[in-house]
Amino acid sequence: MLLQGALGRMTVPNSAARNLPQLARLLQRALLSRNASSQPAVRALSRAYTSALQGRRSYATTAAATKPTATVRRAVKAKAAKKAPSKAKATPKTTKAAKKPATKTAASKAKPKPKKATAKKPAPKKRVKKVLTPEEKQKVLVKELRKIALKEPVTHTAVTAYQCYIGEMTKSATKTGATASSGLIEASRKFKELTPAEIEHYNHIAQERTVAKRAEFRAWIQSHTPQQILDANNARKRLRRIVKTGKGRKFPAHTLKLEDDRQPKRLRNAYTLFFSERRTSGDFKGISTIDASKLIAAEWKALSEGEKKKYRDEQVVDQARYEREKTAAY
């Protein structure tokens, strides 16, 4: 009867499935109250019914969990609707093309960094051109002329026997410890006492030194172009007029005319040819150059045009010679 009552109670409509846990508790209490636990068949039936109820309970719980109610669904939808705008703002979907302008806009909106204040450099002072005095201008001119004039290592002048002898005696006097002035005086006195054979010896030495000296001078001249030598001679000529010379010196140092065989010989006109012919004739021997020049000038004026034609023809020939030499040199 107890079993039938229990089974009868289990047949409940489907709509009351959610009340099964309560029915299980009521059945358990009823069975315990009747002390039916001592009977094996009843105990087994009770255990089977309890396990079935637990399985039914778990199934009902799982179904209820997987299928939310309408209220829960509405609450979830409302919450999702509230969070959707914030997510869209937080993580906007942008393409690569849209990202590039965004970076440019951000760069354009970014405030430029303030430049460090740098100290301004003072404006360079304008150089005021110094006004040279006449003396200073002359010094500058002399300096430039000396560069153009060149400086020869040796001169082309001849060496004398006296110079050779004085040079030897001065060296020997210096070795013995005598002063230069005393050695020079003693050498000058002894040179006058030399025998003809000794003078001939020093003349031979002087001739050899002259040849070597002129060869060195000629090699130095050849190391420059004819135009450089011509410019040097012009500069030396100007220096002789500007530079003041000391006592006993006719010209300043390194201002003598440089002799260059490559330079064309000076062009001569008709009067110069006549003057040279008359001066070398021997008619003016013993007459000063000034007086001889006056006499020759008077003779030139007294010549007829036919007589002057001879020298004018020579001038034409000399002009052609000068042009050939000038072309060859320059």
Buried (B, 14 or more C-beta within 10 A) or exposed (E): EEEEEBEEEBEEEEEEEEEBBEBBEEBBEBBEEEEBEEEEEBEEBBEEBBEEBEEBBEEBEEEEEEEEEEEEEEEEEEEEEEEEEEEEEEEEEEEEEEEEEEEEEEEEEEEEEEEEEEEEEEEEEEEEEEEEEEEEEEEEEBEEBBEBBBEBEEEBEEBBBBBBBBBEBBEEBEEEEBEEEEBBEBBEEEBEEBEEEBBEBBBEBBBEBBEEBBEBBBEBBEEBEBEBBBBBBEBBEBBBEEBEEEEEEEEBEBBBEBEBEBBBEEBBBBBBBBBEEBBEEEEBEEEEEEEBBEEBEEEBEEBEEEEBEBBBEBBEEBEEBBEEBBEEBE
